[in-house]
Amino acid sequence: MATTLPLHGWCFILIRKWLNRNRLKEFKNPDIDARFAIAGGFPARYVNNGRYMMFLWNDGENPLYVHIDERKMELKPGHLLCTTYLHKVHIDNSAKGLKSLFFNREFYCVHTYDSEVSCNGLLFFGSNSSPVLKLDDEETLRLRTLFSVLDEEFSVSDSNQEEMLRILLKRLIIRCTRLAKKQILKSNEKQSDIDLIRSFNVLVEEHFKTKKTVKEYAELIYKSPKTITNVFGKYSEESPLQVIHNRVIMEAKRLLFYTDKTAKEVGYELGYSDPAQFSKLFKNVVGMTTTDFKESKNFSSSGQN
């Protein structure tokens, strides 16, 4: 004979399931500071306290509105966003239906040397933007299964857990890389050209505070500045010089917004001994002076309180 639970019993079960779905689960290896986490929704406080590569998957029925730095975008149902710790991410609405993965370099990047599916691959530092992938019904089922297996593995505690989580993460990255190659890259794009763009982006991330010209980066990858500029002209909306400038300005905005440093101090930290040169670059890229930028952010913050 079937047992009927009272209404409050069903409510308890539903609430417990909701909490389990939205609870952040994390693996940590404190010896090497490796971190990997899965969550239902977007745990902003957790993300802001680390330097993570991120997968944000809208597996719900309604669009989600995501801010990446100062750019607002719509993450449609059945779409997956890949982004990195370089970007400040904020989600407007409740993030219902959002499934998230976060991992740092220490967990995955130092263990993987296959350039295509590494942290420097197409999904993360391999392009000038945060790729958004569209999942068809078959791919959605595959990813749901993979996320389910990952979720279970986070609850395991044995000597093989870290390696198993890393294998499952690599499987996800491989699947998403295959999708990205079909959806983002054009059929006539040469792999060597894509590798060059990827290498350039990675080097800019490593050296943007000290190297400010395309020529300096060209020397590091044994290509001429003209070759690099031509390749970017074919495949990218930004020129290589714009990539350098945008990375510098991204960091400048963060320092101006989150610290009490003056524009002169920020410029010096970013490699500009001449304050006027830094101020000119900032105004050319942002469209306002550093002073106006700070004041606009202060006004925005006070308006939210």
C-alpha positions as protocol buffer text, in pm:
chain_id: "A"
residue {
  index: 1
  type: MET
  ca { x: 0 y: 0 z: 0 }
}
residue {
  index: 2
  type: ALA
  ca { x: 144 y: 336 z: -100 }
}
residue {
  index: 3
  type: THR
  ca { x: 233 y: 580 z: 176 }
}
residue {
  index: 4
  type: THR
  ca { x: 108 y: 934 z: 134 }
}
residue {
  index: 5
  type: LEU
  ca { x: 327 y: 1208 z: 275 }
}
residue {
  index: 6
  type: PRO
  ca { x: 161 y: 1515 z: 426 }
}
residue {
  index: 7
  type: LEU
  ca { x: 201 y: 1839 z: 232 }
}
residue {
  index: 8
  type: HIS
  ca { x: 475 y: 1969 z: 459 }
}
residue {
  index: 9
  type: GLY
  ca { x: 669 y: 1646 z: 396 }
}
residue {
  index: 10
  type: TRP
  ca { x: 666 y: 1700 z: 20 }
}
residue {
  index: 11
  type: CYS
  ca { x: 768 y: 2062 z: 71 }
}
residue {
  index: 12
  type: PHE
  ca { x: 1067 y: 1949 z: 277 }
}
residue {
  index: 13
  type: ILE
  ca { x: 1175 y: 1706 z: 4 }
}
residue {
  index: 14
  type: LEU
  ca { x: 1140 y: 1971 z: -268 }
}
residue {
  index: 15
  type: ILE
  ca { x: 1335 y: 2227 z: -64 }
}
residue {
  index: 16
  type: ARG
  ca { x: 1608 y: 1974 z: 10 }
}
residue {
  index: 17
  type: LYS
  ca { x: 1636 y: 1886 z: -359 }
}
residue {
  index: 18
  type: TRP
  ca { x: 1652 y: 2255 z: -449 }
}
residue {
  index: 19
  type: LEU
  ca { x: 1932 y: 2310 z: -198 }
}
residue {
  index: 20
  type: ASN
  ca { x: 2122 y: 2009 z: -329 }
}
residue {
  index: 21
  type: ARG
  ca { x: 2090 y: 2136 z: -685 }
}
residue {
  index: 22
  type: ASN
  ca { x: 2215 y: 2482 z: -594 }
}
residue {
  index: 23
  type: ARG
  ca { x: 2479 y: 2387 z: -339 }
}
residue {
  index: 24
  type: LEU
  ca { x: 2834 y: 2456 z: -446 }
}
residue {
  index: 25
  type: LYS
  ca { x: 3058 y: 2153 z: -431 }
}
residue {
  index: 26
  type: GLU
  ca { x: 3433 y: 2207 z: -432 }
}
residue {
  index: 27
  type: PHE
  ca { x: 3746 y: 1997 z: -457 }
}
residue {
  index: 28
  type: LYS
  ca { x: 4061 y: 2147 z: -308 }
}
residue {
  index: 29
  type: ASN
  ca { x: 4420 y: 2027 z: -301 }
}
residue {
  index: 30
  type: PRO
  ca { x: 4584 y: 2271 z: -57 }
}
residue {
  index: 31
  type: ASP
  ca { x: 4934 y: 2140 z: -133 }
}
residue {
  index: 32
  type: ILE
  ca { x: 4926 y: 2302 z: -478 }
}
residue {
  index: 33
  type: ASP
  ca { x: 4629 y: 2537 z: -423 }
}
residue {
  index: 34
  type: ALA
  ca { x: 4424 y: 2346 z: -683 }
}
residue {
  index: 35
  type: ARG
  ca { x: 4050 y: 2419 z: -691 }
}
residue {
  index: 36
  type: PHE
  ca { x: 3759 y: 2285 z: -893 }
}
residue {
  index: 37
  type: ALA
  ca { x: 3392 y: 2354 z: -820 }
}
residue {
  index: 38
  type: ILE
  ca { x: 3045 y: 2284 z: -956 }
}
residue {
  index: 39
  type: ALA
  ca { x: 2731 y: 2481 z: -874 }
}
residue {
  index: 40
  type: GLY
  ca { x: 2370 y: 2534 z: -966 }
}
residue {
  index: 41
  type: GLY
  ca { x: 2344 y: 2909 z: -1017 }
}
residue {
  index: 42
  type: PHE
  ca { x: 2624 y: 3163 z: -990 }
}
residue {
  index: 43
  type: PRO
  ca { x: 2811 y: 3182 z: -656 }
}
residue {
  index: 44
  type: ALA
  ca { x: 2940 y: 3538 z: -701 }
}
residue {
  index: 45
  type: ARG
  ca { x: 3127 y: 3554 z: -371 }
}
residue {
  index: 46
  type: TYR
  ca { x: 3315 y: 3232 z: -447 }
}
residue {
  index: 47
  type: VAL
  ca { x: 3405 y: 3346 z: -799 }
}
residue {
  index: 48
  type: ASN
  ca { x: 3524 y: 3688 z: -684 }
}
residue {
  index: 49
  type: ASN
  ca { x: 3760 y: 3529 z: -431 }
}
residue {
  index: 50
  type: GLY
  ca { x: 3956 y: 3329 z: -690 }
}
residue {
  index: 51
  type: ARG
  ca { x: 4107 y: 3326 z: -1037 }
}
residue {
  index: 52
  type: TYR
  ca { x: 3892 y: 3079 z: -1228 }
}
residue {
  index: 53
  type: MET
  ca { x: 3826 y: 2957 z: -1576 }
}
residue {
  index: 54
  type: MET
  ca { x: 3447 y: 2928 z: -1603 }
}
residue {
  index: 55
  type: PHE
  ca { x: 3179 y: 2737 z: -1789 }
}
residue {
  index: 56
  type: LEU
  ca { x: 2836 y: 2899 z: -1752 }
}
residue {
  index: 57
  type: TRP
  ca { x: 2559 y: 2688 z: -1908 }
}
residue {
  index: 58
  type: ASN
  ca { x: 2199 y: 2805 z: -1935 }
}
residue {
  index: 59
  type: ASP
  ca { x: 2013 y: 2476 z: -1906 }
}
residue {
  index: 60
  type: GLY
  ca { x: 1689 y: 2652 z: -1817 }
}
residue {
  index: 61
  type: GLU
  ca { x: 1396 y: 2785 z: -2016 }
}
residue {
  index: 62
  type: ASN
  ca { x: 1456 y: 3160 z: -1993 }
}
residue {
  index: 63
  type: PRO
  ca { x: 1740 y: 3387 z: -2104 }
}
residue {
  index: 64
  type: LEU
  ca { x: 2001 y: 3496 z: -1850 }
}
residue {
  index: 65
  type: TYR
  ca { x: 2159 y: 3839 z: -1865 }
}
residue {
  index: 66
  type: VAL
  ca { x: 2532 y: 3831 z: -1807 }
}
residue {
  index: 67
  type: HIS
  ca { x: 2768 y: 4125 z: -1762 }
}
residue {
  index: 68
  type: ILE
  ca { x: 3127 y: 4055 z: -1868 }
}
residue {
  index: 69
  type: ASP
  ca { x: 3321 y: 4356 z: -1748 }
}
residue {
  index: 70
  type: GLU
  ca { x: 3104 y: 4638 z: -1888 }
}
residue {
  index: 71
  type: ARG
  ca { x: 2948 y: 4441 z: -2173 }
}
residue {
  index: 72
  type: LYS
  ca { x: 2597 y: 4304 z: -2122 }
}
residue {
  index: 73
  type: MET
  ca { x: 2499 y: 3993 z: -2313 }
}
residue {
  index: 74
  type: GLU
  ca { x: 2204 y: 3756 z: -2329 }
}
residue {
  index: 75
  type: LEU
  ca { x: 2283 y: 3391 z: -2254 }
}
residue {
  index: 76
  type: LYS
  ca { x: 1999 y: 3209 z: -2426 }
}
residue {
  index: 77
  type: PRO
  ca { x: 1863 y: 2870 z: -2315 }
}
residue {
  index: 78
  type: GLY
  ca { x: 2080 y: 2590 z: -2448 }
}
residue {
  index: 79
  type: HIS
  ca { x: 2388 y: 2812 z: -2472 }
}
residue {
  index: 80
  type: LEU
  ca { x: 2717 y: 2777 z: -2286 }
}
residue {
  index: 81
  type: LEU
  ca { x: 2963 y: 3058 z: -2213 }
}
residue {
  index: 82
  type: CYS
  ca { x: 3337 y: 3009 z: -2158 }
}
residue {
  index: 83
  type: THR
  ca { x: 3530 y: 3283 z: -1981 }
}
residue {
  index: 84
  type: THR
  ca { x: 3832 y: 3343 z: -1759 }
}
residue {
  index: 85
  type: TYR
  ca { x: 3949 y: 3521 z: -1447 }
}
residue {
  index: 86
  type: LEU
  ca { x: 4045 y: 3819 z: -1662 }
}
residue {
  index: 87
  type: HIS
  ca { x: 3680 y: 3918 z: -1675 }
}
residue {
  index: 88
  type: LYS
  ca { x: 3451 y: 4047 z: -1405 }
}
residue {
  index: 89
  type: VAL
  ca { x: 3130 y: 3846 z: -1438 }
}
residue {
  index: 90
  type: HIS
  ca { x: 2790 y: 3941 z: -1298 }
}
residue {
  index: 91
  type: ILE
  ca { x: 2448 y: 3790 z: -1365 }
}
residue {
  index: 92
  type: ASP
  ca { x: 2140 y: 4012 z: -1345 }
}
residue {
  index: 93
  type: ASN
  ca { x: 1857 y: 3769 z: -1285 }
}
residue {
  index: 94
  type: SER
  ca { x: 1825 y: 3473 z: -1048 }
}
residue {
  index: 95
  type: ALA
  ca { x: 2030 y: 3241 z: -1267 }
}
residue {
  index: 96
  type: LYS
  ca { x: 1761 y: 2973 z: -1244 }
}
residue {
  index: 97
  type: GLY
  ca { x: 1862 y: 2688 z: -1473 }
}
residue {
  index: 98
  type: LEU
  ca { x: 2227 y: 2795 z: -1474 }
}
residue {
  index: 99
  type: LYS
  ca { x: 2490 y: 2525 z: -1429 }
}
residue {
  index: 100
  type: SER
  ca { x: 2842 y: 2642 z: -1351 }
}
residue {
  index: 101
  type: LEU
  ca { x: 3192 y: 2499 z: -1338 }
}
residue {
  index: 102
  type: PHE
  ca { x: 3497 y: 2681 z: -1202 }
}
residue {
  index: 103
  type: PHE
  ca { x: 3859 y: 2569 z: -1197 }
}
residue {
  index: 104
  type: ASN
  ca { x: 4194 y: 2738 z: -1151 }
}
residue {
  index: 105
  type: ARG
  ca { x: 4521 y: 2693 z: -1334 }
}
residue {
  index: 106
  type: GLU
  ca { x: 4668 y: 2483 z: -1054 }
}
residue {
  index: 107
  type: PHE
  ca { x: 4394 y: 2221 z: -1094 }
}
residue {
  index: 108
  type: TYR
  ca { x: 4403 y: 2173 z: -1470 }
}
residue {
  index: 109
  type: CYS
  ca { x: 4639 y: 2392 z: -1666 }
}
residue {
  index: 110
  type: VAL
  ca { x: 4968 y: 2270 z: -1519 }
}
residue {
  index: 111
  type: HIS
  ca { x: 4869 y: 1910 z: -1591 }
}
residue {
  index: 112
  type: THR
  ca { x: 4767 y: 1948 z: -1955 }
}
residue {
  index: 113
  type: TYR
  ca { x: 5011 y: 2016 z: -2237 }
}
residue {
  index: 114
  type: ASP
  ca { x: 4784 y: 1953 z: -2536 }
}
residue {
  index: 115
  type: SER
  ca { x: 4760 y: 2312 z: -2664 }
}
residue {
  index: 116
  type: GLU
  ca { x: 4417 y: 2269 z: -2823 }
}
residue {
  index: 117
  type: VAL
  ca { x: 4245 y: 2166 z: -2499 }
}
residue {
  index: 118
  type: SER
  ca { x: 4471 y: 2346 z: -2254 }
}
residue {
  index: 119
  type: CYS
  ca { x: 4390 y: 2666 z: -2067 }
}
residue {
  index: 120
  type: ASN
  ca { x: 4553 y: 2846 z: -2359 }
}
residue {
  index: 121
  type: GLY
  ca { x: 4328 y: 2670 z: -2606 }
}
residue {
  index: 122
  type: LEU
  ca { x: 4040 y: 2801 z: -2813 }
}
residue {
  index: 123
  type: LEU
  ca { x: 3785 y: 2819 z: -2529 }
}
residue {
  index: 124
  type: PHE
  ca { x: 3977 y: 3051 z: -2300 }
}
residue {
  index: 125
  type: PHE
  ca { x: 4286 y: 3239 z: -2414 }
}
residue {
  index: 126
  type: GLY
  ca { x: 4258 y: 3120 z: -2772 }
}
residue {
  index: 127
  type: SER
  ca { x: 4037 y: 3405 z: -2886 }
}
residue {
  index: 128
  type: ASN
  ca { x: 3979 y: 3773 z: -2817 }
}
residue {
  index: 129
  type: SER
  ca { x: 3630 y: 3724 z: -2674 }
}
residue {
  index: 130
  type: SER
  ca { x: 3441 y: 3488 z: -2444 }
}
residue {
  index: 131
  type: PRO
  ca { x: 3305 y: 3213 z: -2673 }
}
residue {
  index: 132
  type: VAL
  ca { x: 2937 y: 3123 z: -2653 }
}
residue {
  index: 133
  type: LEU
  ca { x: 2842 y: 2776 z: -2779 }
}
residue {
  index: 134
  type: LYS
  ca { x: 2499 y: 2660 z: -2891 }
}
residue {
  index: 135
  type: LEU
  ca { x: 2401 y: 2309 z: -2780 }
}
residue {
  index: 136
  type: ASP
  ca { x: 2163 y: 2095 z: -2984 }
}
residue {
  index: 137
  type: ASP
  ca { x: 1941 y: 1833 z: -2818 }
}
residue {
  index: 138
  type: GLU
  ca { x: 2199 y: 1555 z: -2844 }
}
residue {
  index: 139
  type: GLU
  ca { x: 2478 y: 1769 z: -2705 }
}
residue {
  index: 140
  type: THR
  ca { x: 2251 y: 1888 z: -2424 }
}
residue {
  index: 141
  type: LEU
  ca { x: 2185 y: 1529 z: -2318 }
}
residue {
  index: 142
  type: ARG
  ca { x: 2557 y: 1450 z: -2330 }
}
residue {
  index: 143
  type: LEU
  ca { x: 2643 y: 1749 z: -2113 }
}
residue {
  index: 144
  type: ARG
  ca { x: 2365 y: 1675 z: -1866 }
}
residue {
  index: 145
  type: THR
  ca { x: 2505 y: 1325 z: -1826 }
}
residue {
  index: 146
  type: LEU
  ca { x: 2858 y: 1457 z: -1787 }
}
residue {
  index: 147
  type: PHE
  ca { x: 2752 y: 1718 z: -1531 }
}
residue {
  index: 148
  type: SER
  ca { x: 2565 y: 1449 z: -1340 }
}
residue {
  index: 149
  type: VAL
  ca { x: 2872 y: 1226 z: -1329 }
}
residue {
  index: 150
  type: LEU
  ca { x: 3085 y: 1522 z: -1221 }
}
residue {
  index: 151
  type: ASP
  ca { x: 2835 y: 1608 z: -947 }
}
residue {
  index: 152
  type: GLU
  ca { x: 2855 y: 1252 z: -813 }
}
residue {
  index: 153
  type: GLU
  ca { x: 3235 y: 1249 z: -827 }
}
residue {
  index: 154
  type: PHE
  ca { x: 3255 y: 1560 z: -610 }
}
residue {
  index: 155
  type: SER
  ca { x: 3095 y: 1353 z: -335 }
}
residue {
  index: 156
  type: VAL
  ca { x: 3361 y: 1081 z: -356 }
}
residue {
  index: 157
  type: SER
  ca { x: 3656 y: 1098 z: -121 }
}
residue {
  index: 158
  type: ASP
  ca { x: 3946 y: 875 z: -212 }
}
residue {
  index: 159
  type: SER
  ca { x: 4296 y: 893 z: -359 }
}
residue {
  index: 160
  type: ASN
  ca { x: 4163 y: 881 z: -717 }
}
residue {
  index: 161
  type: GLN
  ca { x: 3912 y: 1164 z: -689 }
}
residue {
  index: 162
  type: GLU
  ca { x: 4137 y: 1444 z: -812 }
}
residue {
  index: 163
  type: GLU
  ca { x: 4250 y: 1254 z: -1119 }
}
residue {
  index: 164
  type: MET
  ca { x: 3895 y: 1143 z: -1202 }
}
residue {
  index: 165
  type: LEU
  ca { x: 3764 y: 1501 z: -1175 }
}
residue {
  index: 166
  type: ARG
  ca { x: 4046 y: 1621 z: -1399 }
}
residue {
  index: 167
  type: ILE
  ca { x: 3966 y: 1351 z: -1658 }
}
residue {
  index: 168
  type: LEU
  ca { x: 3597 y: 1446 z: -1659 }
}
residue {
  index: 169
  type: LEU
  ca { x: 3684 y: 1816 z: -1690 }
}
residue {
  index: 170
  type: LYS
  ca { x: 3913 y: 1742 z: -1983 }
}
residue {
  index: 171
  type: ARG
  ca { x: 3633 y: 1545 z: -2147 }
}
residue {
  index: 172
  type: LEU
  ca { x: 3406 y: 1849 z: -2116 }
}
residue {
  index: 173
  type: ILE
  ca { x: 3675 y: 2078 z: -2257 }
}
residue {
  index: 174
  type: ILE
  ca { x: 3731 y: 1844 z: -2552 }
}
residue {
  index: 175
  type: ARG
  ca { x: 3358 y: 1833 z: -2630 }
}
residue {
  index: 176
  type: CYS
  ca { x: 3328 y: 2211 z: -2609 }
}
residue {
  index: 177
  type: THR
  ca { x: 3643 y: 2262 z: -2816 }
}
residue {
  index: 178
  type: ARG
  ca { x: 3496 y: 2046 z: -3091 }
}
residue {
  index: 179
  type: LEU
  ca { x: 3181 y: 2257 z: -3086 }
}
residue {
  index: 180
  type: ALA
  ca { x: 3383 y: 2578 z: -3088 }
}
residue {
  index: 181
  type: LYS
  ca { x: 3581 y: 2467 z: -3391 }
}
residue {
  index: 182
  type: LYS
  ca { x: 3256 y: 2406 z: -3579 }
}
residue {
  index: 183
  type: GLN
  ca { x: 3066 y: 2711 z: -3462 }
}
residue {
  index: 184
  type: ILE
  ca { x: 3331 y: 2979 z: -3412 }
}
residue {
  index: 185
  type: LEU
  ca { x: 3603 y: 2897 z: -3661 }
}
residue {
  index: 186
  type: LYS
  ca { x: 3528 y: 2933 z: -4029 }
}
residue {
  index: 187
  type: SER
  ca { x: 3593 y: 2634 z: -4252 }
}
residue {
  index: 188
  type: ASN
  ca { x: 3872 y: 2813 z: -4437 }
}
residue {
  index: 189
  type: GLU
  ca { x: 4063 y: 2917 z: -4127 }
}
residue {
  index: 190
  type: LYS
  ca { x: 4411 y: 2774 z: -4104 }
}
residue {
  index: 191
  type: GLN
  ca { x: 4505 y: 2604 z: -3779 }
}
residue {
  index: 192
  type: SER
  ca { x: 4846 y: 2770 z: -3793 }
}
residue {
  index: 193
  type: ASP
  ca { x: 4680 y: 3112 z: -3802 }
}
residue {
  index: 194
  type: ILE
  ca { x: 4458 y: 3026 z: -3507 }
}
residue {
  index: 195
  type: ASP
  ca { x: 4762 y: 2901 z: -3316 }
}
residue {
  index: 196
  type: LEU
  ca { x: 4937 y: 3231 z: -3387 }
}
residue {
  index: 197
  type: ILE
  ca { x: 4643 y: 3433 z: -3251 }
}
residue {
  index: 198
  type: ARG
  ca { x: 4630 y: 3208 z: -2946 }
}
residue {
  index: 199
  type: SER
  ca { x: 5002 y: 3245 z: -2882 }
}
residue {
  index: 200
  type: PHE
  ca { x: 4981 y: 3622 z: -2920 }
}
residue {
  index: 201
  type: ASN
  ca { x: 4690 y: 3645 z: -2671 }
}
residue {
  index: 202
  type: VAL
  ca { x: 4872 y: 3430 z: -2416 }
}
residue {
  index: 203
  type: LEU
  ca { x: 5188 y: 3639 z: -2445 }
}
residue {
  index: 204
  type: VAL
  ca { x: 4991 y: 3961 z: -2404 }
}
residue {
  index: 205
  type: GLU
  ca { x: 4842 y: 3821 z: -2084 }
}
residue {
  index: 206
  type: GLU
  ca { x: 5191 y: 3743 z: -1955 }
}
residue {
  index: 207
  type: HIS
  ca { x: 5368 y: 4063 z: -2061 }
}
residue {
  index: 208
  type: PHE
  ca { x: 5115 y: 4346 z: -2105 }
}
residue {
  index: 209
  type: LYS
  ca { x: 5267 y: 4544 z: -1819 }
}
residue {
  index: 210
  type: THR
  ca { x: 5611 y: 4551 z: -1978 }
}
residue {
  index: 211
  type: LYS
  ca { x: 5565 y: 4510 z: -2355 }
}
residue {
  index: 212
  type: LYS
  ca { x: 5347 y: 4758 z: -2541 }
}
residue {
  index: 213
  type: THR
  ca { x: 5424 y: 4708 z: -2912 }
}
residue {
  index: 214
  type: VAL
  ca { x: 5337 y: 4441 z: -3166 }
}
residue {
  index: 215
  type: LYS
  ca { x: 5706 y: 4422 z: -3259 }
}
residue {
  index: 216
  type: GLU
  ca { x: 5802 y: 4307 z: -2908 }
}
residue {
  index: 217
  type: TYR
  ca { x: 5551 y: 4022 z: -2919 }
}
residue {
  index: 218
  type: ALA
  ca { x: 5643 y: 3933 z: -3276 }
}
residue {
  index: 219
  type: GLU
  ca { x: 5999 y: 3874 z: -3162 }
}
residue {
  index: 220
  type: LEU
  ca { x: 5878 y: 3629 z: -2897 }
}
residue {
  index: 221
  type: ILE
  ca { x: 5696 y: 3412 z: -3152 }
}
residue {
  index: 222
  type: TYR
  ca { x: 5949 y: 3458 z: -3434 }
}
residue {
  index: 223
  type: LYS
  ca { x: 5705 y: 3627 z: -3670 }
}
residue {
  index: 224
  type: SER
  ca { x: 5711 y: 3968 z: -3833 }
}
residue {
  index: 225
  type: PRO
  ca { x: 5471 y: 4237 z: -3706 }
}
residue {
  index: 226
  type: LYS
  ca { x: 5323 y: 4251 z: -4056 }
}
residue {
  index: 227
  type: THR
  ca { x: 5243 y: 3877 z: -4052 }
}
residue {
  index: 228
  type: ILE
  ca { x: 5069 y: 3905 z: -3716 }
}
residue {
  index: 229
  type: THR
  ca { x: 4871 y: 4209 z: -3826 }
}
residue {
  index: 230
  type: ASN
  ca { x: 4761 y: 4034 z: -4147 }
}
residue {
  index: 231
  type: VAL
  ca { x: 4644 y: 3724 z: -3960 }
}
residue {
  index: 232
  type: PHE
  ca { x: 4445 y: 3932 z: -3711 }
}
residue {
  index: 233
  type: GLY
  ca { x: 4297 y: 4123 z: -4004 }
}
residue {
  index: 234
  type: LYS
  ca { x: 4157 y: 3798 z: -4146 }
}
residue {
  index: 235
  type: TYR
  ca { x: 4015 y: 3643 z: -3829 }
}
residue {
  index: 236
  type: SER
  ca { x: 3973 y: 3903 z: -3558 }
}
residue {
  index: 237
  type: GLU
  ca { x: 3768 y: 4217 z: -3504 }
}
residue {
  index: 238
  type: GLU
  ca { x: 4062 y: 4367 z: -3313 }
}
residue {
  index: 239
  type: SER
  ca { x: 4408 y: 4450 z: -3439 }
}
residue {
  index: 240
  type: PRO
  ca { x: 4702 y: 4309 z: -3238 }
}
residue {
  index: 241
  type: LEU
  ca { x: 4777 y: 4658 z: -3107 }
}
residue {
  index: 242
  type: GLN
  ca { x: 4417 y: 4691 z: -2989 }
}
residue {
  index: 243
  type: VAL
  ca { x: 4451 y: 4359 z: -2805 }
}
residue {
  index: 244
  type: ILE
  ca { x: 4749 y: 4499 z: -2615 }
}
residue {
  index: 245
  type: HIS
  ca { x: 4581 y: 4830 z: -2541 }
}
residue {
  index: 246
  type: ASN
  ca { x: 4252 y: 4668 z: -2434 }
}
residue {
  index: 247
  type: ARG
  ca { x: 4431 y: 4436 z: -2192 }
}
residue {
  index: 248
  type: VAL
  ca { x: 4617 y: 4732 z: -2039 }
}
residue {
  index: 249
  type: ILE
  ca { x: 4297 y: 4934 z: -2006 }
}
residue {
  index: 250
  type: MET
  ca { x: 4106 y: 4640 z: -1857 }
}
residue {
  index: 251
  type: GLU
  ca { x: 4361 y: 4624 z: -1578 }
}
residue {
  index: 252
  type: ALA
  ca { x: 4364 y: 5001 z: -1543 }
}
residue {
  index: 253
  type: LYS
  ca { x: 3989 y: 5009 z: -1491 }
}
residue {
  index: 254
  type: ARG
  ca { x: 4012 y: 4748 z: -1217 }
}
residue {
  index: 255
  type: LEU
  ca { x: 4287 y: 4932 z: -1036 }
}
residue {
  index: 256
  type: LEU
  ca { x: 4105 y: 5264 z: -1061 }
}
residue {
  index: 257
  type: PHE
  ca { x: 3779 y: 5113 z: -944 }
}
residue {
  index: 258
  type: TYR
  ca { x: 3889 y: 4871 z: -672 }
}
residue {
  index: 259
  type: THR
  ca { x: 4189 y: 5055 z: -524 }
}
residue {
  index: 260
  type: ASP
  ca { x: 4267 y: 5404 z: -400 }
}
residue {
  index: 261
  type: LYS
  ca { x: 4561 y: 5440 z: -638 }
}
residue {
  index: 262
  type: THR
  ca { x: 4591 y: 5758 z: -839 }
}
residue {
  index: 263
  type: ALA
  ca { x: 4595 y: 5757 z: -1218 }
}
residue {
  index: 264
  type: LYS
  ca { x: 4968 y: 5827 z: -1204 }
}
residue {
  index: 265
  type: GLU
  ca { x: 5027 y: 5526 z: -975 }
}
residue {
  index: 266
  type: VAL
  ca { x: 4812 y: 5301 z: -1194 }
}
residue {
  index: 267
  type: GLY
  ca { x: 4997 y: 5412 z: -1506 }
}
residue {
  index: 268
  type: TYR
  ca { x: 5332 y: 5346 z: -1344 }
}
residue {
  index: 269
  type: GLU
  ca { x: 5220 y: 4998 z: -1232 }
}
residue {
  index: 270
  type: LEU
  ca { x: 5118 y: 4922 z: -1588 }
}
residue {
  index: 271
  type: GLY
  ca { x: 5453 y: 5026 z: -1732 }
}
residue {
  index: 272
  type: TYR
  ca { x: 5400 y: 5392 z: -1819 }
}
residue {
  index: 273
  type: SER
  ca { x: 5663 y: 5621 z: -1670 }
}
residue {
  index: 274
  type: ASP
  ca { x: 5501 y: 5917 z: -1844 }
}
residue {
  index: 275
  type: PRO
  ca { x: 5157 y: 5989 z: -1687 }
}
residue {
  index: 276
  type: ALA
  ca { x: 5049 y: 6189 z: -1991 }
}
residue {
  index: 277
  type: GLN
  ca { x: 5105 y: 5891 z: -2221 }
}
residue {
  index: 278
  type: PHE
  ca { x: 4891 y: 5665 z: -2002 }
}
residue {
  index: 279
  type: SER
  ca { x: 4617 y: 5928 z: -1966 }
}
residue {
  index: 280
  type: LYS
  ca { x: 4606 y: 5978 z: -2343 }
}
residue {
  index: 281
  type: LEU
  ca { x: 4576 y: 5603 z: -2407 }
}
residue {
  index: 282
  type: PHE
  ca { x: 4302 y: 5568 z: -2145 }
}
residue {
  index: 283
  type: LYS
  ca { x: 4095 y: 5850 z: -2293 }
}
residue {
  index: 284
  type: ASN
  ca { x: 4141 y: 5721 z: -2649 }
}
residue {
  index: 285
  type: VAL
  ca { x: 4022 y: 5371 z: -2558 }
}
residue {
  index: 286
  type: VAL
  ca { x: 3757 y: 5446 z: -2294 }
}
residue {
  index: 287
  type: GLY
  ca { x: 3631 y: 5778 z: -2423 }
}
residue {
  index: 288
  type: MET
  ca { x: 3672 y: 5959 z: -2092 }
}
residue {
  index: 289
  type: THR
  ca { x: 3954 y: 6067 z: -1862 }
}
residue {
  index: 290
  type: THR
  ca { x: 4066 y: 5859 z: -1567 }
}
residue {
  index: 291
  type: THR
  ca { x: 3914 y: 6121 z: -1335 }
}
residue {
  index: 292
  type: ASP
  ca { x: 3576 y: 6106 z: -1511 }
}
residue {
  index: 293
  type: PHE
  ca { x: 3589 y: 5725 z: -1500 }
}
residue {
  index: 294
  type: LYS
  ca { x: 3651 y: 5719 z: -1124 }
}
residue {
  index: 295
  type: GLU
  ca { x: 3375 y: 5972 z: -1063 }
}
residue {
  index: 296
  type: SER
  ca { x: 3125 y: 5779 z: -1276 }
}
residue {
  index: 297
  type: LYS
  ca { x: 3201 y: 5459 z: -1086 }
}
residue {
  index: 298
  type: ASN
  ca { x: 3172 y: 5632 z: -750 }
}
residue {
  index: 299
  type: PHE
  ca { x: 2834 y: 5775 z: -854 }
}
residue {
  index: 300
  type: SER
  ca { x: 2718 y: 5432 z: -974 }
}
residue {
  index: 301
  type: SER
  ca { x: 2825 y: 5266 z: -648 }
}
residue {
  index: 302
  type: SER
  ca { x: 2657 y: 5529 z: -430 }
}
residue {
  index: 303
  type: GLY
  ca { x: 2339 y: 5498 z: -631 }
}
residue {
  index: 304
  type: GLN
  ca { x: 2318 y: 5128 z: -554 }
}
residue {
  index: 305
  type: ASN
  ca { x: 2342 y: 5177 z: -176 }
}
